[in-house]
């Protein structure tokens, strides 16, 4: 049996760090208020010269080096992002150019904060079908350019960054199961308008808008069910999970997910405190940090889960 196995991870965070104290000077908020409700203390902000594809390149090169794979050997490039450089070509194509290669298919995947787990699911199917052997997946977001810095309910949440993994065909277990789902009826609870017009024509408000309390309620309920749906596709139980690697949106949502699995927080990878919500980049950023620090070790079982605007959500069970 052919599996999609993680061969390398990589990440990139912009140099500039925006603290809660900095935000106190910008909007009516406080460090205490932000930490209590979100768990966030700092986040990274991209420089003017940086873009989705430039950050993706840094993370991708780190992952390729860790996997000891030449870019020319890639069979597929996927970039999960809600903040691409251009409408077209895709940021994946721009990343392909930056890597100095051509030929393999490259495309973007838009599923908000769940984009990376959706991309893992797509890559897994490419590899299991025999259509690809080496796949590069990058989650890269530059959300700071879609934030209304006068809206204290949202500007404290988001940050920029990129994370990447290289998947390779293997006879050893890798991705064991996945479960993806969506429900478009929740559109108005979390969205950002198309800056180029879209269905409603040109609009002045292209910022991220969110009804936080409503999103929190649906997220906790949905992620609890997601754990069961993902595990049901394997012979594993929650007791077999070594690490939870969740989307880093809010510490309270992360704690609720850990409680569902009966996992102590010591077995949950948490980066939200120093990175904020980086949307589709948050899981690969957290994964790379845990791998490089030695927390995650070969043979361990990981549950990756995410929830984002749409609503879209997904879980992937992996043997690292």
N, C-alpha and C positions, 0 to 999 in steps of 0.2 A: 504494500500500500504506500502511496506517495503522500507525504505531508508537506506543508509549508512551514519551514522552521526558521526562527530568527537567527541570523548569522552575525549581525552587528547592529549597534545602535549609535545614534549621534544626536547632538543638540547644538543650538546656538541661542544666546540671549544678548540683546543689545546692551551696550555699555552703560547708557543712562539709566539711573534708578530713580523712580519717583516714590517718595515716602508719604505716609499719611500726614506727617507734619507739613510737607509741601502742599498737600491738598487742603490743609487747614487755612492756608494763605490764599487759596483760589476760590473755595466755596464754603458755605456754612455747614461745616462738618467737624468731626474730631476724631483723633486716633482711637479713643475709647469706643465711640459709636461704631466705627468701621470694623474694629477687631471683634467686638462683641457680636455683630451681626453676620460677619463674613469670614473672619479669621485672617484677613489680609493685612499685612503691614507695609509691604513694598511691592512694586511692579516695575518691569523694564519697559522703556519707551524707545522705539526705533529713531535713529537719526534721520535727518532730511534726505540723505543720500541712499538710505536703505529702503528695501522693498520686499515684498513677499518672496520673489524669486532669489534675491541676493541672500536673504536669511536662509532660504531653503538650500541654497548651494553650500553654505557653511555646515549646516546640519548633515546634509547628504554626504559631503566629503568625509566628515568624521565617521559616519556610519559605514561608508564604503571601506575606509581604512581599517575599521574594527573588524569588518567581515573579510578583509583581504581579498576584495573583489575589484577588478578594474572596471571603470564605468563602461568601457566598450563591451563588457560581457553582460550588460543588463538587457533583459528581454521586455521590460515594461517599466514605465515611470508613472507613478500616481502622485498627484499633489492634492491633498485635502485642504481646502481654504474657502473662506467666505470673503476674503479681501485680496483678490488677485491683482496683479499689476495692471492688466488690461482686460477689456471684455473679451478680446481675442488678439493674438494667439493666447493659448492657455499658459498659466504660470509653469505648468509641467514642460511645455515646449521651450519656454524661456530657460528653465532649469537645464533641460537637455543641451541647449546651446552653451550654457555656462560650463557644463561638464565636458564640452568639446566632443560630443558624440552625435550620431544621427542614425536613423533607421528603425529603432524600436518604437512601438507605439507609446505615446505620452499624452495624458489628459488629466484635467482637473476633476475633482469630485466635490460637490457642494452639498454638505449635510450639516451645516452649522457646527456646533460643538461635538457632534457625533461623527464628523467627517472622517477622522482617523480610523475609528473602528469599522465604519462602512468600507473604507479603502482596504483595510485588512481582509474583510470578507470577500471583496472583489478579487484581491490578489490571491487569496486562498483558492478560489475557484479557478483562476487562471492556471495556478500551479497543479492543482489536482487533476485538471483536464489534460495536462501535458502541453498547454499552449505557452507556458513560460517556465523557466528554471530559476532565473534570478530577477527579483522584483524590488525596486526601490520605492518606498512609500514615505512621503514627507507631509507633515502637518505644519503649515506655516501661516501665521496671522499677523497683521499689522493693524490691530483693532483701534489703536490710539487715534487713527485718522477718521474713525467713524464715531468717536465719542463726543458727546456734547459736554464740554468742560464746565458748563453752567448748571448741569443736571446732577445734583449731589447723589441721587439714587443710583446712577449708572457709572459716573466717571470714576468712582472709587474702585470699581470691580475689575476693569480690564487692563491687560498688558500685552506686550508683543513678544514674539519668539518663534522658534522653529525646532521641531524634533523629527527624527528620521529613523527608519529601520530598513534593513535589507533582509528580505525573505528569500530562502533558497529551497529548492526541491530536495527532499530527504526521505529516507526510509525510516528514520527515527521520528517518533511522535513530536509534532509541533503544535499547530493550531488544531485543537481537538473538537471544538464546536463553536458556533456563533448563532446569535439571534438578533435580527434587525427588525424594526417596526417604525411606524409613523402614524400621525393623526393630524391632518391639516386644519382641523376645526379650531385649533388654538393659535392661529396666525397672529391675532391681535395682542397676545400676551407677551410676545417677544419677537421683535422684527427690526429690520433696517431697510429703508426704502432704497430702490435702485437710483444711484446718483446720476445715471444716464437717462432717466425718464421712466422706462418700463411701461406697464399697462396703463398707468394713470397719468402719463406725461411728466414733464419736468416739475420737480417739487423742490422747495427750499429746504425741507427737513429730511436730510438723509442720514440722520444719526441713529444709533442704537436706541430703541425704546423698549422698556420692559415693565411689566406689572409684577414686581418681585414676589409679593406674598402668594399670588396665584400660581406663579411658576414654581415656587418652592413646594407647594402642596402637591401639584401634579407630578413633579420630579420625584419626590420621596415615594409616592404611591407607585409610580411606574417602575422605578429602579428596584423596588422590592420584588415586584412580579418578575422583572427581568432576570434576576438571579435564578429563580426557579425555572424559567423558560430555557435558559442557557444550560444549566446543569442537567435538565431532563433529557438532553440530547446525548448524554454520556452516562457512564456507569459511576461517575464520581458524585460525591455529596459535598455539602458546604465544609465538612470536616477535612476534606482533601485539599482545600485551597490554602496555599502557603502565603500568597500575597494578593491583596486587592490593590489594583492600580486604577483609580477612578479619575474621571474628568474632574479637574480642579476648579470648580465653580464657587463653592461655598463650604466652609468647614462643617456646617450643620448638616448639609446634604451628605457629605462624606461620612460623617459619624452615623447617620441613619442607615447608610448602606452597610457599614461595618457591623452595626447592631443586627441587621438582618442576617448576616453571615455568622454572627456570634464570634467575630474576629476582634481581638484586642487592637487598639489603634497602633500598637507597636508593629503590627503586621499589615499596616496600610501605608502605602507610599503617599506622602503629603508634601506638596510643594506650593500650595495656594498661599501660604503665609508670605513667601518671598517673591512669587511670580504673578499672583492674581489669576484671573481667568484669561487664559490665552486660547480659548476655543479649541479648534481642532489640533492645536500644537500642544495642549496641556498633557495629554496622556503620553505621547512619545517623549516629551521633556522629562516627565516624571520617571518613565521607564529607563531612560538613559542615565539619569542621576542614580537610580537604585542599582542598576547594573554596574556602573563604574565605581560606585562606593562599596560594592561587594555585598550589598543587602540581598539582592536576587542572585541565586546560584543555579548552575545547570541542574536540570532534573526537577526543579520546583514547578508547581502549578500556579499560574497567574490568572486572575480574573480581571479583565479590562472592561470597564463599563462607562457609558456616556449618555448624556441627555442634552438636547439643544433645541433651538428654535425650529418650529415646524408644526407640532413637535416631532422630533426624530430621536430615536434612542436605539442603543445596541449594546450587546455584550459579546466578548470573545474570550474563550477559555483556551489558555496556551500552556503547553509544557515547554519551559525555557531550556 
